[in-house]
Amino acid sequence: MSTPRRKKKPRKRRPRIDAEATYVCDSCGEEIVVPVDISAGAHQAYVEDCPVCCHPMTLRVEIDPDGEARVEGEHE
């Protein structure tokens, strides 16, 4: 006698989380890779110096529902 098989519940798809994103510095034109702290929320803004030319940049981070981060930088 065989036991009936239980149907597996479909797994919920976990959002993809990028640990880093890129932006282009307004001053030197270099593409800069920055880490993204997803625990800080879906909308973030902070100031960081460009590691190439040292100009301060205001970085705005947006994380979409799929976990993909977008970063925009502008002069401080």
Secondary structure as the mmCIF struct_conf table of DSSP 4:
data_model
#
loop_
_struct_conf.conf_type_id
_struct_conf.id
_struct_conf.beg_label_comp_id
_struct_conf.beg_label_asym_id
_struct_conf.beg_label_seq_id
_struct_conf.end_label_comp_id
_struct_conf.end_label_asym_id
_struct_conf.end_label_seq_id
HELX_LH_PP_P HELX_LH_PP_P1 SER A 2 ARG A 16
BEND BEND1 ALA A 19 ALA A 19
STRN STRN1 GLU A 20 VAL A 24
TURN_TY1_P TURN_TY1_P1 ASP A 26 CYS A 28
STRN STRN2 GLU A 31 PRO A 35
HELX_RH_3T_P HELX_RH_3T_P1 ILE A 38 ALA A 40
BEND BEND2 ALA A 42 ALA A 42
STRN STRN3 HIS A 43 ASP A 49
TURN_TY1_P TURN_TY1_P2 PRO A 51 CYS A 53
STRN STRN4 PRO A 56 ILE A 63
TURN_TY1_P TURN_TY1_P3 PRO A 65 ASP A 66
BEND BEND3 GLY A 67 GLY A 67
STRN STRN5 ALA A 69 HIS A 75
#
